[in-house]
Amino acid sequence: MKRVLIITYYWPPTGGSGVQRWLKFSRYLPEYGWEPVIYTPENPESLVTDESLAKDILPGMEIIRRHITEPYGIYRRITGGKGISKEVNIVSASADKSPLQRLSMWARGNFFIPDPRCLWIGPSVRFLKKYMRDHSIDAVVTTGPPQSMHLIGRGLKRETGIPWIADFRDPWTEIFYFKHIPMCSKVRKKHVLLEKSVLDEADSVVAVSPLVQRDFMAKTTTPVVLITNGWDKNDFSVSGKTDSAENGKTDFPTFDIVHTGLFAADGNPENLWTILGELCRENDGFSRKLRIRLAGKTDRQILESIRKAGLEADDLGYVPHETAIEEQLGASVLILPLRNEPEYKAVLPGKLFEYMASGSPIIGIGATDGAMAEILKTSGCGKTFGWDATEDLKTEILRLWDGYRLNGKTPRTDKETVMKYERGRLTGEMAGLLDKITSTD
């Protein structure tokens, strides 16, 4: 069996969306003839932990954990552990920043390039170069952000010539928050050059969205392959809940509008809260049945907007991944507002595919000509509405409410319609790419 070294900053017990992609790939790679070896920090900075994710780590998998030094640890000591976890993303335009936060962001932007994990690049290249002399490794995969992981891969490629895939879960210079980081023009140019070097020197580049794939293809002659995020059938088969068709459930006691995962202030769908508030005032039955459930880290501005609209929300905070799936399966409606940033048009959030697999109808809010809107439209799993949509969005909510009111549940979609996004199948695509870059033919 061939062996692939996977360099990732995020790994259990760290929770959140950044962990899921390669945790799932590594679980299924042996089925396609590849043994994963994980290289990850032993002391990463993390907003959340999720011990339940450990169940996806294959028994006996080799995991190399090495100490990392990064400025966030110093920042937390200065602020007494406050500040970074206050917002889902403190580099967003809408985040309220203290003077200390603004100073830290300036330092982050100008001294730590490409990101605060850059101090791990040199030690990792030296360690892994020696490791690869003593152990058989057939290919390297780096996954970012943080983009420093790609610079480790670039260093190993330069030192050893080993085949290397740069997997981008998000863009680099085109990511939405890049423009919000206070950095001088010289540093911005440095990012462009570093991005270009990674794209050009990798044997293959992987993007998770067709629009990101297109942007990368315009920047490099290196093959850029599209392998999206996805959903894992095992997560849904072992969940404590299944959809109504599977467990015989014929009605839902409440009309649950659910969001799971990170919910950032710059993705606050104020028009949705306003519409729901109006419907509650206009329809007593709707008011009695409506329940808003937020399962994940939610910025306070969103909770304030909900209260301002005369509504209440069940703020569950961060929950284990398996609990998030239960919430998705039990939802009458799943909402997926993207961040209100033009760059987010190209983004396909990881949770989108689990939303689709749940069968619950989806209301997306964001660019109506974006990547998410296209997938929801072609799959029939939901609809996307613009940030200023009112009447059309209200009509859709009423349509779903009428289905719930008449049938005890909202219409469900069949998981077969999204099987091409199942994690096992997607791993087959990644394994095929690994076979291609290591082929001697």
Residue pairs with C-beta under 8 A, 6 or more apart in sequence:
1 30
1 33
1 34
1 35
2 33
2 34
2 35
2 138
2 139
2 434
2 438
3 34
3 35
3 36
3 37
3 135
3 136
3 137
3 138
4 29
4 34
4 35
4 36
4 37
4 137
4 138
4 139
4 140
4 141
4 434
5 37
5 39
5 128
5 132
5 137
5 139
5 140
5 141
6 22
6 25
6 26
6 36
6 37
6 38
6 39
6 140
6 141
6 143
7 39
7 40
7 124
7 128
7 140
7 141
7 142
7 143
7 149
7 152
7 153
8 22
8 38
8 39
8 40
8 142
8 143
8 149
9 18
9 40
9 41
9 44
9 117
9 144
9 145
9 146
9 148
9 149
10 16
10 18
10 19
10 22
10 40
10 44
11 19
11 22
11 23
11 38
11 40
11 44
11 63
12 19
12 23
12 50
12 51
12 53
12 54
12 56
12 57
13 49
13 50
13 51
13 53
13 54
14 44
14 46
14 48
14 49
14 50
15 46
15 48
15 49
15 50
15 53
15 318
15 320
15 321
16 46
16 47
16 48
16 50
16 262
17 261
17 262
17 349
17 350
17 351
18 145
18 169
19 50
19 53
20 229
20 321
20 350
21 143
21 167
21 169
21 208
21 229
21 350
22 38
22 141
22 143
22 167
23 53
23 56
23 57
24 56
24 230
24 232
24 423
24 427
25 36
25 423
25 426
25 427
25 430
26 36
26 38
26 57
26 58
26 61
27 56
27 57
27 58
27 423
27 427
28 423
28 424
28 427
28 428
29 35
29 36
29 427
29 430
29 431
30 36
30 58
31 424
31 427
32 427
32 428
32 431
32 432
33 431
33 435
34 431
34 434
36 58
36 61
36 62
37 61
37 62
37 63
37 64
37 135
37 137
38 61
38 62
38 63
38 64
39 64
39 66
39 124
39 128
40 63
40 64
40 65
41 65
41 66
41 67
41 68
41 120
42 65
42 66
42 67
42 68
43 67
43 68
44 68
45 70
45 72
45 73
45 76
45 84
47 84
47 85
47 88
47 297
48 297
48 318
50 318
50 320
50 321
51 320
52 320
52 321
52 322
53 320
53 321
56 232
57 63
64 131
66 120
66 123
66 124
66 127
68 117
68 119
68 120
69 119
69 120
70 116
70 117
70 119
70 120
71 104
71 107
71 108
71 112
71 116
72 84
72 116
75 83
75 84
75 104
76 82
76 83
76 84
78 100
79 100
83 90
83 98
83 100
83 101
83 104
84 90
87 95
87 96
87 264
87 265
87 299
88 262
88 263
88 264
88 265
88 297
88 298
88 299
89 95
89 177
89 262
89 264
89 266
90 97
90 101
90 105
91 105
91 177
91 180
91 181
92 177
92 180
92 264
92 265
92 266
92 339
93 180
93 266
93 341
94 264
94 265
94 266
94 268
94 301
95 265
95 266
95 299
97 105
102 182
105 181
105 182
106 182
108 115
108 116
108 181
109 181
109 182
109 183
109 187
110 182
110 183
110 184
110 187
112 118
112 119
113 187
113 190
113 191
113 194
114 146
114 147
114 148
114 151
114 172
114 191
114 194
115 145
115 146
115 147
115 148
116 146
117 146
117 148
117 149
118 148
118 151
120 148
120 152
121 148
121 151
121 152
121 155
122 155
124 152
124 155
125 152
125 155
125 156
125 159
128 152
128 156
129 156
129 159
129 160
131 137
132 156
132 160
132 162
137 162
138 162
138 163
138 434
138 438
139 162
139 163
139 164
139 165
139 434
139 437
139 438
140 153
140 156
140 157
140 162
140 163
140 164
140 165
141 153
141 164
141 165
141 167
141 434
142 149
142 150
142 152
142 153
142 164
142 165
142 166
142 167
143 149
143 167
143 168
143 169
144 150
144 166
144 167
144 168
144 169
144 170
144 172
145 169
145 170
145 172
145 175
147 172
147 194
147 195
147 198
150 166
150 198
150 202
151 194
151 198
153 164
153 166
153 198
153 202
154 164
154 197
154 198
154 201
154 202
156 162
156 164
157 164
157 201
157 202
157 203
158 201
163 203
163 437
163 438
164 201
164 202
164 203
164 437
165 202
165 203
165 204
165 205
165 206
165 433
165 434
165 437
166 198
166 199
166 202
166 204
166 205
166 206
167 205
167 206
167 227
168 205
168 206
168 207
168 208
168 212
168 216
169 208
169 229
169 350
170 208
170 212
170 347
171 212
171 215
171 216
171 343
171 346
172 178
172 191
172 194
172 195
172 198
173 188
173 191
173 192
173 195
174 212
174 215
174 343
174 346
175 343
176 339
176 341
176 342
176 343
176 344
176 347
177 341
178 191
178 343
183 191
195 219
196 219
196 220
198 205
199 205
199 216
199 219
199 220
199 222
200 220
200 221
200 222
201 222
202 222
203 222
203 437
204 222
204 223
204 224
204 225
204 433
204 436
204 437
205 216
205 220
205 222
205 223
205 224
205 225
206 224
206 225
206 226
206 227
206 430
206 433
207 213
207 216
207 224
207 225
207 226
207 227
208 226
208 227
208 228
208 229
208 348
209 226
209 228
209 346
209 347
209 348
209 371
210 226
210 371
211 345
211 346
211 370
211 371
212 346
212 347
213 224
213 225
213 226
215 346
216 224
217 224
225 429
225 433
227 426
227 429
227 430
227 433
228 348
228 353
228 421
228 426
229 348
229 349
229 350
229 352
229 353
229 421
229 426
230 353
230 421
230 422
230 423
230 425
230 426
231 353
231 354
231 356
231 357
231 418
231 421
231 422
231 423
232 422
232 423
232 424
233 357
233 415
233 422
233 423
233 424
235 321
235 322
235 325
235 354
236 242
236 325
236 329
236 357
236 358
236 415
238 322
239 322
239 325
239 326
239 329
240 322
240 326
241 247
241 326
241 329
241 330
242 329
243 329
243 358
243 359
243 360
243 412
244 250
244 252
244 409
244 412
245 359
245 412
249 409
250 408
250 409
251 407
251 408
251 409
252 330
252 332
252 404
252 408
252 409
254 289
254 290
254 291
254 332
255 286
255 289
255 290
255 291
255 332
255 333
255 401
255 404
256 291
256 292
256 293
256 330
256 331
256 332
256 333
257 276
257 290
257 291
257 292
257 293
257 331
257 332
257 333
257 334
257 335
258 292
258 293
258 294
258 295
258 327
258 328
258 330
258 331
258 332
258 333
258 334
258 335
258 360
259 293
259 294
259 295
259 296
259 298
259 334
259 335
259 336
259 337
260 295
260 296
260 319
260 324
260 327
260 328
260 334
260 351
260 354
261 295
261 296
261 324
261 349
261 351
262 296
262 297
263 294
263 296
263 297
263 298
263 299
263 302
263 337
264 299
264 339
265 299
265 300
265 301
265 302
266 339
266 340
266 341
267 337
267 338
267 339
267 340
268 299
268 301
268 302
268 305
268 337
268 340
269 335
269 337
269 365
269 387
270 305
270 309
271 365
271 387
271 388
271 389
271 390
271 393
272 335
272 337
272 363
272 365
272 393
273 305
273 306
273 308
273 309
273 311
274 309
274 390
275 390
275 393
275 394
275 397
276 290
276 292
276 309
276 311
276 397
277 309
277 310
277 311
278 394
279 286
279 287
279 290
279 394
279 397
279 398
279 401
280 286
280 287
280 290
280 310
280 311
281 287
281 310
285 405
286 401
289 404
290 311
291 314
292 306
292 311
292 312
292 313
292 314
293 313
293 314
293 316
293 327
293 331
294 302
294 303
294 313
294 314
294 315
294 316
295 316
295 319
295 323
295 324
295 327
296 316
296 317
296 318
296 319
296 324
297 317
297 318
298 315
298 317
303 313
303 315
306 312
306 313
316 327
319 327
324 354
325 354
325 358
328 334
328 354
328 355
328 358
328 360
329 358
329 359
329 360
331 358
331 360
332 360
332 361
332 400
332 404
332 409
332 410
333 360
333 361
333 362
333 363
333 397
333 400
333 410
334 355
334 358
334 360
334 361
334 362
334 363
334 382
335 362
335 363
335 364
335 365
336 349
336 351
336 352
336 355
336 362
336 363
336 364
336 365
336 372
336 382
337 364
337 365
337 366
338 344
338 347
338 349
338 364
338 365
338 366
338 367
338 370
338 372
339 347
340 366
340 387
342 367
344 366
344 367
344 370
345 366
345 367
345 369
345 370
345 371
346 370
346 371
347 370
347 371
347 372
348 371
348 372
348 375
349 372
352 362
352 372
352 375
352 376
353 418
353 421
355 362
355 381
355 382
356 362
356 375
356 376
356 379
356 381
356 382
356 413
356 417
356 418
356 421
357 415
357 418
357 421
357 422
359 412
359 413
359 414
359 415
360 410
360 412
361 381
361 382
361 400
361 410
361 411
361 412
361 413
362 376
362 381
362 382
362 383
363 382
363 383
363 384
363 385
363 393
363 396
363 397
364 372
364 373
364 376
364 382
364 383
364 384
364 385
365 384
365 385
365 386
365 387
365 389
365 393
366 372
366 373
366 384
366 386
366 387
367 373
367 384
367 386
368 384
368 385
368 386
370 384
372 384
373 384
375 381
376 382
376 383
376 384
377 383
377 384
379 413
379 417
379 418
380 413
380 417
381 413
381 417
381 418
383 396
385 392
385 393
385 396
400 410
400 411
403 409
403 410
403 411
404 410
419 425
